[in-house]
């Protein structure tokens, strides 16, 4: 249902996430830790589902992309080659009165936004977290926590190419934690110092790069649509000349309309041959590709679709949030795509009656081999439906006294609240069909042939 | 086939892993980084499968365990409460001649194992990596990279308990990266400074803790057996009094017979109420549980099954490795459990003949929605079978000229090399059945009622 959006503010989402076990402040019993968050019992499932959906779309379903999982700590030389040691920094200013610190490039005026005090001159502050490997803390033992997963792909380019025997165009995908010592963080899990990325580096021959850039913008835009994000809440934003990194030929963001405004979910960049050339130069290893088709070697161009896991999770949560009037009261429902819902099926015996319980437990143990399920027998059936609605469970299976006689159960659908009754032996297959997502309302995918027809 | 083990040395495994894209040295183009490793295109799938199998067994299939995913950076106070700041250290000595560093407790003699030089007095070296959050590098901004995932569970105990409305006994499971600045590392991915854990903290009432300890030892031992690790290559090892941490009531390791000898895969510990009491003390928050059944509050005891992801991956690789004489030559085959195999099905057209290719691609695109698949049309069919054997692919689907006429394909099984022919429309279901693992040889599970009957 594109366009139909319940206005929701961030506080409501933060509160739901805390109350129902999606996301907690990190180390909350100690007062929390600046902008770090922990995924609770439902959040961890939602995040796993987002990552699995991505992996399925970009690795499993494709012939031309393989995955890797590189370590967070990399050789320090890699970060010199990539330009991060020299240039990955923000201009930091400090208020001379209240000592709060700010990013100079985010301030409009010259005085402290908090107390109007005078600010220091800006100094460049490198955003990489550093630590020391081994027992001596000196320059020789410095290692960085990776600020992006991308470089782990570039340094493995040759190993993957050789051992997978792939031909261009081909890509390498990776998910994993990255760390940036941001001066200012905020908006819940939107910008945090520890975060998770889903990145693809797609290697192509120069000349075909513009075509592949357009292909990936469309592909990634449609991934969000396919998983239910409403069309009206997504936009493409092309970077202007002045905004492009010096090595980037082109960059386009997929933005989501968050409560605080439009902000980036994913960036697709044409990085040219910058990264491979830098690593070849600093490592002394050739990172050229021998193209058997044309009988020549060249350094590939790279198209990089780079997405944030946490901000995707946040966008899916916000987009799914809905309130409606049902049976005289406000029904809060998370209309999550069934592929993303943390719990797929809830098993609800009508009561804790001793005759009902054995059948309900039997149905439960049967279903949980197939789906992430939850057994709930506390309070009225109406309350339990509402609880499942609020965490986005697509289906509730109810076992009542009639079930004991006819061996049938009732399946209640989250979005329409409609109910069907069916034999227990047909339950698994019916739920599998319904959960495949095909029965959920889909919206037209984005079919623009070229991103030149950029929309706003 | 318990007991039937091909003797394999570590070099062979390391070489196979590098050659076929399971595991590469991290940042290899820069000469590698001390004991860090990157998972390549096959290794990443194997590791994902190990983690998914664990999550399925301990979270999805259970009523009494939920998952979380806490951040790597935690409030520094948590590490004071846990005892890591004070006590998580090894005795470090340095050779006065060659300056190599060693763990004093691992040396038998008094002189350097490398050059026989004299050693310094031991000093305690804390194994936690530290870094600085925010722009100022001072004591107030120190944060640690977690040396274990367990503490992320303890600090979230109350939040999870409240929001999940679970009753004791119940557990919280977590997978994720941990970091230890080990003085000595080695044995490939067995001991590394950056590694991944799979940990459960299972909360019980004091008095039932011994029973639950025994339960979890058996449960976890059987998990490895279920996934094909040979019985003879596993043992239980009870920790002696002198080996127990001061807070531990009991600890038992599940060891695997690695090429370097018996070594720990997983430890199951009875941690008593130490952790929750410490965090309650340092945070000032009550971490007691109100037991409605008996109408009293108490701090639960904790049983902790703590496994290493990377060393599990290594054990599965080593255990699956086999060489046999087949058709006059040595056949290398990874007899991985189908649930763990990186590629489930390979699609092999008999040749690149233009008539065969469309049907082969059709079969491929049909299968890859269901399974992780690989399309391989390079070199002879025999060579391709060998390649798939070596990476552990349970099934190869061959498309030949006959297929064009009868719409049937040949499925070749990895372990027996037997072949069956069947209609294309039956292919998905047949493979699903076979891959469920039920058709694979299983071994008797470990049924000892009490771990008191410890075996050696």
Interface residues (C-beta under 8 A of the other chain):
Chain A: X18 X19 X20 X21 X24 X26 X27 X28 X29 X30 X31 X32 X33 X34 X36 X37 X38 X39 X40 X41 X43 X44 X45 X47 X48 X55 X60 X61 X63 X66 X67 X68 X69 X70 X71 X72 X73 X74 X75 X77 X78 X92 X101 X125 X129 X130 X131 X132 X133 X134 X135 X143 X145 X152 X155 X156 X158 X159 X160 X163 X164 X165 X172 X177 X179 X181 X183 X193 X194 X279 X282 X283 X285 X287 X364 X368 X369 X372 X375 X378
Chain B: X18 X19 X20 X21 X24 X26 X27 X28 X29 X30 X31 X32 X33 X34 X36 X37 X38 X39 X40 X41 X43 X44 X45 X47 X48 X55 X60 X61 X63 X66 X67 X68 X69 X70 X71 X72 X73 X74 X75 X77 X78 X92 X101 X125 X129 X130 X131 X132 X133 X134 X135 X143 X145 X152 X155 X156 X158 X159 X160 X163 X164 X165 X172 X177 X179 X181 X183 X193 X194 X279 X282 X283 X285 X287 X364 X368 X369 X372 X375 X378
